[in-house]
Amino acid sequence: MSNPDELLRIEGIRKTFPGVVALDSVDFDLRRGEVHVLLGENGAGKSTLIKMLSGAYTPDTGRITVGGEEVRIHGAQDSERLGIATIYQEFNLVPDLTVAENIFLGRQPRRFGMIDRKTMDADAEVLLRRVGVDVSPRARVRELGIARLQMVEIAKALSLDARVLIMDEPTAVLTSEEVEKLFAIVRRLREDGVGIVFITHHLEEIAALGDRVTVIRDGRSVGQVPASTPEDELVRLMVGRSIEQQYPRERADAGDALLKVEGLTRDGVFHDVGFEVRAGEVVGIAGLVGAGRTEVVRAVFGADPYDAGAVHVAGIPLRRHDVNAAMAAGIGLVPEDRKGQGLVLDASVEENLGLVTLRSASRAGLVDLKGQHEAAERIAGQLGVRMAGLGQHVRTLSGGNQQKVVIGKWLLADTKVLILDEPTRGIDVGAKVEIYQLINELTAAGAAVLMISSDLPEVLGMSDRVVVMAQGRVAGELTAEQATQDAVMALAVSTTPHSNGTEASRGH
């Protein structure tokens, strides 16, 4: 007998693509008024599963029931008709239309054959109020920030009278304050009886918001557990092994200073910033959003100008605002926006790995293709990039594998100082540990690593020293022993810069 509270059930779903079994015997169900977390590593099959429910893919075998009735979902219209709405990481909004036009796109209310803008704006205002966002229905979507775009997507889903709301990594690009607002909306929708499928890589969000968790590994559902399940057990289910040490930093004695930054200043952005990174060392830069961390490392790399100060690599001054000079000196930057700035998405793995070394691999204008291919093959194997082959387009790789390719191109260039800006954002637990091991290998080989991360446990777990920034200045510097969450946060919210990290840490 079916459960009257059951909104959705998936049984024995299988989906294959040429040469790949994406899903195999997956089971999942969703009840009215619950948040059911779908958990798994990148490439585990989560995206394929939600594309079945949104009508982008159809299953090879298995069945989907909605409200106890077996259904066939052949496209987005079928999905919408069944009350299923999906909010993807990449928002499905038209920038030049208004908020109201986006919410009711293709379903605008009409009067005498014309679009009834007054009714449309009024209806949109009701929906926007329901999700608690203060934005005009007449505002152009291109004028909105990420958090508001997400609220517009949720309002659009509610306009479809969605009973099932699928949220794919909704907190990936939100600040902690925006996350709290989103959670409040999700809780309100749950109280209204909406069933929510919630996909996240942030394990701490599961206990805060979820009711149940289904874990998918290698295309199979391997367990359904309560949201209160300890993180260690969730990790074990996800990766099929226990990760004894989440941050496996192997510390060693540091060598000479490879990167020295002195008095770096850019008017109105950052002021008098100074630190050094030694061979064999990881230095973390911590701070709140807007502290100026990314702006400083972009200036160090030569991507952005600065007004005063100096950067030295292995004791030699670096010409300012010159990326080529920084690269020639041995600096590499893995940017925060890997898709927009770190990769050519429609190029192959091999082409992306060779981006930095292309010039040095050329003789008389001809590229040593054989040498480039062999080097790409070696580095992809060393990093364990999961791919069909070097010719695969980078766009089709999982987030963790894309990040390995971004790091790999700098390894091929024999980089001395690697700057990592949010290196594990949007990456699953298993891939994170692989990237941490890679950082260990780099420092063991004598490289210096400068790492920015908004994930405080990551900064504490992987850094030999932590430089804390606040309001565009260095607020203090802490050794690994001094660096606790409380000590870092006390400096991150401070308004008075400290010239000495030891004094700063004593003050807290």
C-alpha positions in Angstrom: 0.0 0.0 0.0 1.4 3.4 -1.0 2.3 6.1 1.6 -0.1 9.1 1.2 2.8 11.4 2.1 5.0 10.0 -0.7 5.5 12.5 -3.5 8.0 10.7 -5.6 9.6 7.2 -5.9 12.4 6.0 -8.1 13.0 2.2 -8.3 15.8 0.3 -10.0 16.7 3.1 -12.4 19.5 2.3 -14.8 21.0 4.7 -17.4 23.9 4.0 -19.7 25.8 6.2 -22.2 28.3 4.8 -24.8 30.9 3.0 -22.7 29.6 4.3 -19.4 27.1 3.0 -16.8 25.9 6.3 -15.2 23.3 4.8 -12.9 22.7 1.2 -12.0 19.7 0.0 -9.8 19.2 3.3 -8.0 16.3 3.7 -5.5 15.1 6.9 -4.0 11.9 8.3 -2.5 10.7 11.7 -1.4 7.9 12.6 1.1 5.8 15.6 1.6 7.4 18.3 3.8 10.9 16.8 4.0 14.4 17.7 2.9 16.0 14.6 1.4 19.7 15.1 0.8 21.3 13.4 -2.2 24.9 12.9 -1.4 27.8 11.5 -3.5 31.2 12.4 -5.0 31.4 14.3 -8.3 30.7 11.7 -11.0 28.7 9.5 -8.7 25.5 9.9 -10.8 23.6 12.6 -8.9 23.4 14.9 -11.9 22.2 12.1 -14.2 19.5 11.2 -11.6 18.1 14.8 -11.4 18.2 15.1 -15.2 15.9 12.0 -15.3 13.4 13.9 -13.1 13.7 17.2 -15.1 13.1 15.3 -18.4 16.6 15.9 -19.9 17.3 12.1 -19.9 15.0 9.1 -19.9 15.9 5.9 -18.0 16.8 2.7 -19.8 15.1 0.5 -17.2 13.3 1.1 -13.8 10.3 3.1 -12.9 9.4 6.6 -11.6 6.1 7.1 -9.7 4.7 10.5 -8.7 1.9 10.5 -6.2 1.7 6.7 -6.5 1.2 6.8 -10.3 3.9 5.5 -12.7 5.0 8.3 -15.0 7.1 8.9 -18.1 9.0 12.1 -18.2 10.1 13.0 -21.7 10.9 16.7 -21.3 10.8 19.8 -19.1 7.0 20.3 -19.8 6.2 16.8 -18.5 8.3 17.5 -15.4 6.6 20.8 -14.7 3.1 19.3 -15.3 3.9 16.7 -12.6 4.9 19.5 -10.1 8.7 18.9 -10.3 10.9 22.0 -10.5 14.7 21.9 -10.7 17.1 24.7 -9.7 20.5 24.0 -11.3 23.9 25.5 -10.2 23.9 27.4 -13.6 20.7 29.5 -13.3 18.2 29.2 -16.1 17.2 32.9 -16.4 17.2 35.4 -19.2 19.4 38.4 -18.2 17.7 41.0 -20.3 14.2 40.2 -19.1 12.6 41.5 -15.9 12.2 39.4 -12.8 8.5 39.0 -13.4 9.0 38.0 -17.1 11.5 35.3 -16.0 9.2 33.9 -13.4 6.3 33.6 -15.9 8.3 32.9 -19.0 6.1 31.2 -21.6 3.1 31.4 -19.2 2.5 35.1 -19.0 -1.1 36.1 -18.0 -3.0 37.7 -20.9 -5.8 40.1 -21.3 -7.5 40.7 -24.7 -4.7 38.7 -26.3 -2.0 41.0 -24.9 0.4 40.3 -22.0 -1.2 41.6 -18.8 1.9 43.2 -17.2 0.0 44.6 -14.2 -1.3 41.1 -13.2 2.1 39.5 -14.0 4.0 42.0 -11.8 1.5 41.7 -8.9 1.6 37.8 -9.0 5.4 37.9 -9.1 5.4 40.3 -6.1 3.4 37.8 -4.1 5.8 35.0 -4.9 8.9 37.1 -4.2 7.3 38.0 -0.8 6.8 34.3 -0.1 10.5 33.6 -0.6 11.4 36.7 1.5 13.4 38.6 -1.2 13.3 42.3 -1.5 13.5 42.9 -5.2 11.2 44.6 -7.7 9.3 42.4 -10.2 10.3 45.1 -12.8 14.1 44.8 -12.1 16.3 43.4 -14.9 17.7 40.0 -13.9 21.2 41.1 -15.0 21.2 43.7 -12.2 20.9 41.0 -9.5 23.5 39.3 -7.4 23.8 35.5 -7.1 21.7 35.2 -3.9 18.8 37.1 -5.4 19.0 35.2 -8.7 18.6 32.0 -6.6 15.5 33.4 -4.9 14.0 34.3 -8.3 14.6 30.7 -9.4 12.7 29.5 -6.3 9.9 32.0 -6.9 9.7 30.7 -10.5 9.4 27.1 -9.1 6.6 28.1 -6.8 4.8 29.8 -9.7 4.6 26.3 -11.3 3.0 25.1 -8.1 5.9 22.7 -7.6 5.4 20.0 -5.0 8.9 18.6 -5.6 11.8 21.1 -5.6 15.3 19.9 -6.6 18.2 22.1 -5.5 21.6 21.3 -7.0 24.4 22.8 -4.9 22.4 25.9 -3.9 24.9 27.2 -1.4 28.1 26.7 -3.5 28.5 30.5 -4.2 26.7 32.0 -1.3 28.1 33.8 1.7 27.3 32.4 5.2 24.7 35.1 5.7 23.0 34.3 2.4 23.1 30.6 3.2 21.2 31.3 6.5 18.5 33.2 4.5 18.2 30.3 2.0 17.9 27.8 4.8 15.0 29.8 6.3 13.2 29.7 3.0 13.8 26.0 2.6 12.4 25.4 6.1 9.3 27.5 5.2 8.7 25.5 2.0 9.1 22.3 4.0 6.4 23.5 6.4 4.2 24.2 3.4 4.4 20.5 2.4 6.9 20.9 -0.4 9.3 18.0 -0.8 12.9 19.1 -1.4 15.8 17.1 -2.9 18.9 18.9 -1.7 22.3 18.2 -3.2 25.4 19.5 -1.3 29.1 18.8 -0.8 29.0 20.7 2.6 28.5 17.9 5.1 27.8 20.4 8.0 24.6 21.5 6.1 23.1 18.1 6.2 22.4 18.0 9.9 21.3 21.6 9.9 18.7 21.2 7.2 18.1 17.6 6.2 15.7 14.9 7.3 17.1 11.9 5.4 20.2 11.2 3.2 20.5 8.9 0.2 24.2 8.2 -0.7 25.1 7.4 -4.3 28.5 5.9 -5.1 29.7 4.8 -8.6 26.1 5.1 -10.0 24.5 3.0 -7.2 22.4 3.9 -4.2 24.5 2.5 -1.3 22.5 3.6 1.7 19.7 5.7 3.2 20.5 7.1 6.6 19.1 9.8 8.9 20.5 13.4 8.5 21.9 13.1 12.0 24.4 10.4 10.9 28.0 11.5 11.9 30.1 13.1 9.1 32.7 10.3 9.3 30.1 7.7 8.5 28.7 9.8 5.6 32.2 10.1 4.2 32.7 6.3 4.5 29.5 5.7 2.6 30.4 8.2 -0.1 33.9 7.1 -0.9 33.8 3.4 0.2 36.6 3.9 2.6 37.1 5.8 5.8 39.2 8.9 5.6 41.2 8.7 8.8 42.6 12.2 8.4 40.6 14.7 6.5 43.6 17.2 6.2 46.6 15.0 5.7 49.3 17.7 6.0 52.8 16.4 6.1 54.8 19.3 7.7 58.6 19.5 7.2 61.3 22.1 7.9 60.8 25.1 5.6 63.7 26.3 3.4 64.5 29.8 2.0 61.8 32.4 1.2 60.6 31.7 -2.4 57.9 34.5 -2.3 58.3 37.7 -0.4 55.6 40.4 -0.5 56.4 43.8 1.1 54.1 46.8 1.6 51.7 45.9 -1.2 49.1 48.6 -1.6 46.3 49.4 -4.1 44.4 52.5 -3.1 41.0 51.6 -1.8 41.5 47.9 -2.1 44.4 46.7 0.1 47.1 48.5 2.1 50.6 47.7 3.3 50.2 43.9 2.9 53.3 41.9 3.6 54.2 38.2 4.1 56.5 35.5 2.9 56.2 31.9 1.8 59.2 29.6 2.2 60.2 26.5 0.2 58.3 23.4 1.5 55.7 25.5 3.2 51.9 26.1 2.9 50.9 29.5 4.0 47.1 30.0 4.3 45.4 33.4 3.9 42.2 33.6 5.9 39.6 36.4 6.3 36.0 37.2 5.7 34.5 37.8 2.2 35.7 41.3 1.1 38.9 41.2 3.1 41.0 41.7 0.0 42.6 38.2 -0.2 41.9 37.4 -3.9 42.8 41.0 -4.9 46.2 40.7 -3.2 47.1 37.4 -4.9 46.0 38.6 -8.3 48.3 41.6 -7.8 51.2 39.3 -6.8 50.6 37.2 -10.0 50.6 40.4 -12.1 46.9 40.1 -13.2 46.0 43.4 -11.5 48.0 46.5 -10.9 49.1 47.9 -7.5 50.3 51.4 -6.5 53.1 50.6 -4.0 55.2 47.8 -2.6 57.2 45.0 -4.0 57.1 41.3 -4.8 60.3 39.1 -4.8 60.6 35.6 -6.1 63.7 33.7 -4.8 65.2 37.1 -3.8 64.7 38.7 -7.3 62.2 41.6 -7.6 59.3 41.0 -9.9 58.1 43.5 -12.5 54.6 44.7 -11.4 51.4 44.0 -13.5 53.2 41.5 -15.7 51.7 38.0 -15.8 54.4 36.8 -18.2 57.2 38.0 -15.8 55.4 36.2 -12.9 55.1 33.0 -14.8 58.7 33.2 -16.0 59.8 33.6 -12.4 57.9 30.4 -11.5 54.6 31.7 -10.0 51.4 29.9 -10.9 47.8 30.9 -10.0 44.9 28.5 -9.7 42.0 31.1 -9.7 38.8 31.1 -7.6 36.7 30.9 -10.8 38.3 27.8 -12.4 35.7 27.6 -15.2 35.8 31.3 -16.2 39.6 32.0 -15.7 41.4 28.7 -15.2 40.2 26.5 -18.1 39.3 26.7 -21.8 36.1 24.6 -21.4 35.6 23.6 -25.0 39.3 22.5 -25.4 40.5 19.0 -24.5 42.3 17.9 -21.4 45.6 17.7 -23.3 45.2 21.3 -24.7 44.4 22.7 -21.2 47.3 20.9 -19.6 49.6 22.5 -22.2 48.4 26.1 -22.0 51.2 27.3 -19.8 54.0 25.4 -21.5 52.9 26.1 -25.1 55.4 28.9 -25.7 58.4 27.1 -24.1 57.5 23.9 -26.1 57.7 25.8 -29.4 60.7 26.0 -31.7 60.7 28.5 -34.6 57.0 28.8 -34.2 56.3 25.1 -34.3 54.9 23.3 -31.2 56.5 20.0 -30.1 53.2 18.1 -30.2 54.7 14.8 -29.4 56.5 16.2 -26.3 53.4 18.0 -25.2 51.3 14.9 -25.6 53.8 12.8 -23.6 54.0 15.4 -20.8 50.2 15.7 -20.6 49.8 11.9 -20.5 52.4 11.8 -17.6 50.8 14.6 -15.5 47.2 13.3 -16.1 48.3 9.9 -14.9 50.2 11.3 -11.9 47.2 13.4 -10.8 44.7 10.5 -11.4 42.5 12.6 -13.7 39.4 10.5 -14.4 38.6 10.9 -18.1 37.8 8.9 -21.2 41.1 10.1 -22.7 43.3 13.2 -23.2 41.0 14.3 -26.1 37.9 14.6 -23.8 36.6 18.2 -23.5 37.3 19.7 -20.0 33.7 20.9 -19.8 32.5 17.3 -19.4 34.8 16.5 -16.4 33.6 16.6 -12.8 34.6 19.6 -10.7 37.4 17.7 -8.9 38.9 16.5 -12.2 38.7 20.0 -13.7 40.6 21.3 -10.7 43.3 18.7 -11.2 43.7 19.9 -14.8 44.1 23.5 -13.6 46.8 22.5 -11.1 48.3 20.1 -13.6 49.2 22.8 -16.2 51.3 24.5 -13.5 53.0 21.3 -12.5 54.0 20.9 -16.2 55.5 24.4 -16.0 57.7 23.4 -13.0 56.2 26.1 -10.8 58.1 27.2 -7.7 55.3 29.2 -6.0 51.7 27.9 -6.5 48.9 30.2 -5.5 45.7 28.4 -4.8 42.5 30.5 -4.5 39.6 28.4 -3.1 41.2 25.2 -4.3 38.5 22.8 -3.2 35.3 24.9 -3.6 32.5 22.7 -5.1 34.6 19.6 -4.9 33.6 16.4 -3.1 35.3 14.9 -0.1 37.3 12.2 -1.9 38.7 14.7 -4.5 39.6 17.2 -1.7 41.8 14.7 -0.1 43.5 14.0 -3.4 44.2 17.7 -3.9 45.6 17.9 -0.3 47.9 15.0 -1.1 49.0 16.9 -4.2 49.8 20.0 -2.1 52.0 17.7 0.1 53.8 16.4 -2.9 54.5 19.9 -4.1 55.9 21.1 -0.8 57.9 17.9 -0.4 59.6 18.6 -3.7 60.5 22.1 -2.4 57.7 24.3 -3.9 56.0 27.0 -1.9 52.2 27.1 -1.7 50.0 30.1 -0.9 46.4 29.1 -0.2 43.3 31.2 0.1 40.3 29.4 1.5 37.0 30.4 3.1 36.8 26.9 4.5 38.4 27.6 7.9 39.0 23.9 8.9 40.8 23.5 5.6 43.1 26.6 6.3 43.8 25.3 9.8 44.3 21.7 8.7 46.7 22.4 5.7 48.6 25.5 6.6 52.0 25.8 8.3 51.3 29.4 9.0 48.1 31.5 8.6 48.0 35.1 7.5 44.7 36.7 8.5 43.4 39.7 6.5 40.7 42.1 7.5 39.5 45.2 5.6 42.3 45.0 3.1 45.1 44.7 5.6 47.1 42.0 7.4 45.4 41.7 10.8 47.9 39.2 12.1 49.9 36.0 11.4 49.6 32.8 13.4 51.7 29.7 13.5 50.0 26.3 13.0 50.1 25.9 16.9 48.5 29.3 17.5 45.9 29.0 14.7 42.6 28.0 16.2 39.1 28.9 14.8 38.6 31.4 17.6 42.0 33.0 17.1 41.6 33.3 13.3 38.0 34.7 13.6 39.1 37.2 16.3 41.6 38.6 13.8 39.3 38.4 10.8 36.7 40.7 12.4 39.3 43.1 13.9 39.5 46.6 12.6 43.1 47.4 13.9 45.9 45.9 11.8 48.8 44.3 13.7 52.4 44.5 12.6 53.4 41.3 14.2 51.5 38.0 14.2 52.7 37.0 17.6 51.4 40.2 19.2 48.1 39.7 17.4 47.7 36.2 18.7 48.6 37.2 22.2 45.9 39.9 22.1 43.3 37.2 21.7 
